[in-house]
């Protein structure tokens, strides 16, 4: 068997103050529900026990207007049923040493005016924006004073400014032109309100929590404006796992993946009228069944002023805004090869001086699609490529959608409804995303990846033992990416009070099933990922002064090392391939012959049970500067002296 040689440089940590792994976990236990779907006190305590057992360090929670404002007295009443339930939830976590990150409203600006789905305020839409902002800040400041000072819940340490505030569904606050502006104003107002109340030093402000975007464009725009008010910057995305090991990509390659019908990329370029141009694309397909696949891929030149779907090029069921009948070329999906190939097309610009070039994918079957590695457009007889970011390597020229107020700028880079990849596998792709976001950080600021989970082939299969390996790969990658923490979505399945929502996002009658353990009203036996997550959350530690090191050079094996000032050590190694792998890990310096207990998550043998205790050690090793071991397919091993 081939032995993989891994290396870790203990002289160069990727982070020197890793606060630990975090997760979304809402404080709903015991809250009112009109269907009486309410946790008993015993279930609420068991839920908190499970959070402690898994070892989560920080939880991010929804916070609503559980308190009531009295117009006559001008004061907040915190002695309400739901506020008491939330306070008890915070107390349970306080007793178990778990910190709380409160979501200061979810919707921007809906939770300022009280017009969003999260909270409703009479006449909120007509409220003066300054008055609305003052009321919003007062609500949070008074809530924090109550929880931290009056109730002594000093584990409430973080305040997150909204969720995915980059694209409001209900417009912007009156007097503002864009959701970015509303968010900046709210963040500055929150900072000033906390300062005025004398409690600014008790919490850290986190944001913008930009998410489900191709790149951290909001972070890039707001960071210079808001750096004096935010303590920790944060963004997130959900990577779909389509850049498989057989994609042919190498770490650092640029690529876009078309993973569903309707995916497309486009950008505008300046051309000479009545001139011939050649467009080339380098493409590779990933059909699961060559005979079964159907549909096509269309590429070429389109009219920049005739987009039929929110400024996107169209094809298939919609009219195609080609510049003339010969300006596009269609490829049969079945003819797109499994190896990289170049396709070209020549067209004439007619009387246009500006055109849109793009690629539209209409491959019908799920889990079938294509990678696009490069797009080149040249004038016939000239080798100058007119396409910016031709190989998709620069995220500054890649945008998820044409935000109308920025469209004149964005149209000169890639506008896309597709997933970008610049890596050979999921591990490197998580790294790429964080590294891009961190380019936009002001000097001296920390970064959190504030929401993550696994999409792609394992989406909504949280009961699958192999999903746990995908999730563990993401967690390890985010630990070694340079981020101070990352927040998994979500810790447990939870019933949202009074919600009966059902949709593709794992909602079943208001039960949001994205966690590592079922809602306790359904089952007390956790999913397999409870155990893999526990190995990384609990036995990899985290806290003030904890250093993180990356384990390198062993693809398909990846890993992380944590070392605390107190000498607590965790070493995690994951095998992301389907075969057994032998490895040797070499450390650049000695750990001092430390004794570490070995725990293994093996998806082929895991047997969850209702006791839900973390995996027991399978042995103990003494580590100086080397570890040799063998990993089962898709398995995770953690060596640790952490309790």
Secondary structure, 3 states (H helix, E strand, C coil): CCEEEEEECCCCCCECCCCCCEEECCCCCCCCCCCCCCCCHHHHHHHHHHHHHHCCCEEEEEECCCCEEECCCCEEECCCHHHHHHHHHHHHHHHCCCEEEEEECCCCCHHHHCCCCCCCCCCHHHCCHHHHHHHHHHHHHHHHHHHHHHCCCCCEEEEECCCCCCCCCCCCCCCCCCHHHHHHHHHHHHHHHHHHHCCHHHCEEEEEEECCCCCCHHHHHHHHHHCCCCCEEEECCCCCCCCCCCCCCCCCCCEEEECCCCCEEEEEEECCCCCEEEEEEEEEECCCCCCCCCEEEEEEEECCCCCCECCECCCCCCCCCECCCCCEEEEEHHHCCCCCEEEEEEEECCCCCEEEEEEEEEECCCCCCEEEEEEEEEECCCCCCCCCCCCCCCHHHEECCCCHHHHHHHCCCEEEECEEECCCCHHHHHHHHHHHHHCCCCCCCEEEEEEECCCHHHCCCCCCHHHHHHHHHHHHHHHCCCCCEEEECCCCCEECCCCCCCECCCEECCEECCCCECCCCCCCCECCHHHHHHHHHHHCCCCCCCEEEEEECCCCEEEEEEECCCCCEEEEEEECCCCCEEEEEEECCCCCCEEEEEEEECCCCCCCCCCCCCCCCCEEEEECCEEEEEECCCCEEEEECCC
